[in-house]
């Protein structure tokens, strides 16, 4: 893989980490462009290089495959350039898929396509009543769901989420419009808890209000606290299998923090897709639980 950081062997990492096979849903950015603005990263006046976006997306897709993960594809729809950000297309645990209900009209046409994909691929699919943008704002941390609000998903969606999955939901309020989804400011580094039920996370403290920071500090006292510099290049918008962490090459300090904790940062550049306000995790929806379909 040409666009990656050097990889130590797992046996060399301290403390020891274990990679776990994951299954992801992605969408090729064939129609990607920045033609409107629904977040501070989007500047429609600047031309978009769709071919570059596709190449960078392909590098992410191939990195997942080379690391042994499954990748499923949903067909891109003309007229919906943000469909590449599949994390917003739902939230899946134990084969139950909670569908999205997008805040902005520009993305609302994506929701039926994601819900139809879940049904066609054997998931127990639940249609939402409340505005939510899926795994963009909902992250599974052990047995707990961390749920973001403040810009996109409503607080009422957190209660609905708890009813659908029967799990504790911890609400976190985002306060910086640059970090409008939870997955832009917080990354879960361990998809599988350790023997004590603990997981590691990384987050950008300034993206949250005081109460949310206090809650994160209480629940995750050993979390990685990322720098402002690494947050500003979407360093927290990363995907981890428990050992390998796919991360922006610009998040140099965060990559070093990961190495110090025994993780293996793997750099993939999505600079063109960042112009739409999305990065690595935004392009990646985890499919947890058995369902039909084949790897792409």
C-alpha positions in Angstrom: 0.0 0.0 0.0 1.8 3.1 -1.2 -0.1 5.8 0.8 0.4 4.5 4.3 2.6 5.0 7.3 5.3 2.4 8.0 3.8 -0.5 9.9 5.4 -2.2 12.9 4.5 -5.7 13.6 1.8 -6.2 16.2 4.3 -8.0 18.4 6.5 -4.8 18.5 3.6 -2.6 19.7 3.5 -1.8 23.4 1.0 -2.2 24.9 -0.2 -5.1 22.8 -3.1 -4.3 20.5 -5.2 -6.7 18.4 -6.7 -6.0 15.0 -10.3 -7.2 14.6 -11.9 -7.8 11.2 -14.6 -5.2 10.5 -17.3 -4.9 7.9 -17.9 -1.5 6.3 -20.4 0.2 3.9 -18.9 2.7 1.5 -20.1 4.7 -1.6 -17.9 5.6 -4.5 -17.9 9.4 -5.0 -18.7 9.3 -8.7 -21.0 12.4 -8.3 -18.9 14.2 -5.7 -18.8 18.0 -6.0 -19.2 21.0 -3.7 -22.2 22.7 -5.1 -23.8 24.0 -1.9 -22.7 24.8 1.7 -24.2 23.0 4.8 -21.0 23.1 6.9 -18.0 25.5 7.3 -15.7 23.3 5.1 -17.8 23.6 2.0 -17.0 26.5 -0.5 -19.0 26.1 -3.7 -17.0 28.9 -5.4 -13.9 26.6 -5.6 -13.9 24.0 -8.4 -14.0 20.4 -7.3 -11.7 17.6 -8.7 -14.1 14.6 -8.7 -11.5 12.3 -10.3 -9.1 13.1 -7.4 -11.8 12.4 -4.9 -12.5 9.0 -6.5 -8.7 8.1 -6.4 -8.4 9.1 -2.8 -11.6 7.2 -1.9 -10.2 4.2 -3.7 -7.1 4.3 -1.6 -9.2 4.2 1.5 -11.3 1.3 0.1 -8.1 -0.6 -0.8 -6.5 0.0 2.6 -9.5 -1.6 4.3 -9.3 -4.6 2.0 -5.6 -5.0 2.4 -6.0 -5.0 6.2 -8.5 -7.9 5.9 -11.8 -6.0 6.3 -14.9 -6.5 4.3 -16.3 -3.6 2.2 -19.8 -3.4 0.9 -20.9 -0.8 -1.6 -24.1 1.2 -2.0 -24.7 2.7 -5.4 -24.2 6.5 -5.6 -27.2 8.5 -6.7 -26.9 11.4 -9.2 -27.7 14.7 -7.5 -26.5 13.6 -4.0 -22.8 14.4 -3.9 -22.5 13.9 -0.2 -23.6 10.2 -0.4 -20.0 9.3 -0.2 -20.2 10.1 3.5 -21.9 6.8 4.3 -21.3 7.1 8.1 -24.3 9.5 8.0 -26.5 6.8 6.4 -27.4 4.9 9.5 -26.3 3.1 12.7 -25.9 -0.7 12.9 -25.5 -2.9 16.0 -26.3 -6.7 16.2 -27.9 -6.7 12.7 -30.3 -3.9 13.6 -30.1 -0.9 11.3 -31.4 2.5 12.5 -31.9 4.6 9.4 -31.1 8.3 8.9 -33.3 11.3 8.8 -31.1 14.2 7.4 -31.4 17.7 8.7 -30.7 19.5 5.4 -32.9 19.1 2.4 -29.8 18.7 0.2 -29.2 15.3 1.7 -32.7 14.1 2.6 -33.0 12.1 -0.7 -30.2 9.8 0.5 -32.2 8.3 3.4 -34.6 6.1 1.4 -31.6 4.6 -0.5 -29.8 3.7 2.7 -32.9 2.3 4.3 -33.6 0.2 1.1 -30.0 -1.1 1.1 -30.3 -2.2 4.7 -33.5 -4.1 4.0 -32.2 -5.7 0.8 -29.1 -6.9 2.7 -31.0 -8.6 5.5 -30.8 -6.1 8.3 -33.6 -5.6 10.8 -34.3 -2.1 9.6 -35.9 0.7 11.7 -37.1 3.9 10.2 -36.5 7.0 12.4 -39.0 9.6 13.6 -36.3 12.0 14.8 -33.7 13.9 12.9 -30.4 11.9 13.1 -27.3 11.5 10.8 -26.4 8.0 11.8 -22.9 7.0 12.7 -21.7 10.5 12.1 -23.2 11.4 15.5 -23.5 7.9 17.1 -20.4 5.9 18.1 -20.4 2.6 19.9 -17.9 2.6 22.8 -18.1 -0.8 24.5 -21.7 -1.3 25.7 -22.4 2.4 25.6 -23.5 4.6 22.7 -21.9 8.0 22.6 -24.3 10.4 20.8 -23.6 13.9 19.5 -26.0 16.8 19.2 -25.8 20.5 18.7 -25.7 20.8 14.9 -27.2 17.8 13.1 -28.8 15.0 15.1 -31.4 16.2 17.7 -31.4 15.3 21.3 -34.7 13.5 20.8 -33.0 11.1 18.5 -30.8 10.0 21.4 -33.9 8.7 23.3 -35.1 7.0 20.1 -31.7 5.4 19.7 -31.9 4.0 23.2 -35.3 2.5 22.6 -34.1 0.9 19.3 -31.0 -0.7 20.7 -31.8 -1.1 24.4 -28.4 0.4 25.4 -27.2 3.3 27.5 -26.9 6.5 25.4 -24.6 9.2 26.6 -25.4 12.6 25.1 -22.6 14.9 24.2 -23.0 18.5 23.0 -20.8 19.9 20.2 -20.1 23.6 20.2 -17.7 24.3 17.3 -19.5 24.4 13.9 -16.3 23.0 12.2 -16.9 19.8 14.2 -20.6 19.4 13.4 -20.7 15.6 13.8 -19.4 13.6 16.7 -17.1 11.6 14.5 -15.2 14.7 13.5 -14.2 15.3 17.1 -14.1 11.8 18.7 -12.7 8.4 17.6 -13.4 5.1 19.3 -10.0 3.2 19.1 -11.1 -0.2 20.4 -14.1 -1.8 18.6 -14.0 -4.7 21.0 -13.8 -4.0 24.8 -11.0 -5.5 26.9 -11.7 -8.1 29.7 -12.8 -5.3 32.0 -15.2 -3.9 29.4 -13.1 -0.8 28.7 -12.4 0.9 25.4 -10.0 3.7 24.5 -11.1 6.8 22.8 -9.5 10.0 21.4 -11.2 13.4 21.3 -10.8 17.1 20.8 -11.8 18.7 24.1 -12.6 22.2 22.7 -15.2 20.7 20.4 -17.5 20.0 23.4 -19.3 22.0 26.0 -18.2 21.9 29.6 -20.7 19.3 30.7 -19.7 16.9 27.9 -16.0 17.4 28.6 -16.6 16.5 32.2 -18.5 13.4 31.2 -15.8 12.3 28.8 -13.1 12.8 31.5 -15.1 10.8 34.0 -15.8 7.9 31.7 -12.5 7.8 29.8 -9.8 9.2 32.1 -7.1 7.6 29.9 -8.4 8.9 26.6 -6.1 10.6 24.1 -6.7 14.3 24.0 -5.9 15.5 20.6 -4.3 18.9 19.8 -6.1 21.8 18.1 -3.8 21.4 15.2 -4.7 17.7 14.7 -8.4 18.4 15.1 -8.3 21.1 12.5 -7.1 18.6 9.8 -9.8 16.1 10.8 -7.4 13.9 12.6 -10.1 12.6 14.9 -12.2 11.5 11.9 -10.4 8.1 11.9 -11.3 4.5 11.7 -9.7 1.8 14.0 -9.8 -2.0 14.0 -8.2 -2.1 17.4 -4.6 -2.0 16.1 -4.5 -0.2 12.8 -5.9 3.3 12.8 -6.6 4.8 9.4 -5.8 8.5 9.9 -5.1 11.7 8.0 -1.4 12.1 7.1 -1.7 15.7 8.3 -2.5 14.7 11.9 1.2 14.1 12.8 0.9 14.7 16.5 -2.1 12.4 16.8 -0.3 9.7 14.9 2.5 9.9 17.4 0.1 9.7 20.3 -1.4 6.5 18.7 2.0 4.9 18.4 2.8 5.7 22.0 -0.4 3.7 23.0 0.5 0.7 20.9 -1.7 1.5 17.8 -0.4 1.5 14.2 -1.4 4.7 12.4 -2.0 4.1 8.6 -2.1 7.4 6.7 -4.6 7.8 3.9 -5.1 11.3 2.3 -8.7 12.4 1.7 -7.9 16.0 1.1 -10.4 16.5 -1.7 -13.2 14.9 0.2 -12.4 17.1 3.2 -13.6 20.0 1.1 -17.1 18.6 1.5 -16.6 18.4 5.3 -15.8 14.7 5.4 -12.9 12.5 6.0 -12.0 8.8 6.7 -14.6 8.0 9.2 -17.3 10.0 7.4 -16.8 7.7 4.4 -17.1 4.5 6.5 -20.2 3.1 8.1 -19.6 0.0 10.2 -22.0 -3.0 9.7 -22.2 -4.8 13.0 -24.0 -8.1 13.0 -24.8 -10.8 10.5 -26.7 -9.9 7.3 -26.7 -10.9 3.6 -24.5 -9.4 0.9 -21.0 -9.9 -0.4 -17.7 -8.0 -0.1 -16.9 -5.5 -2.8 
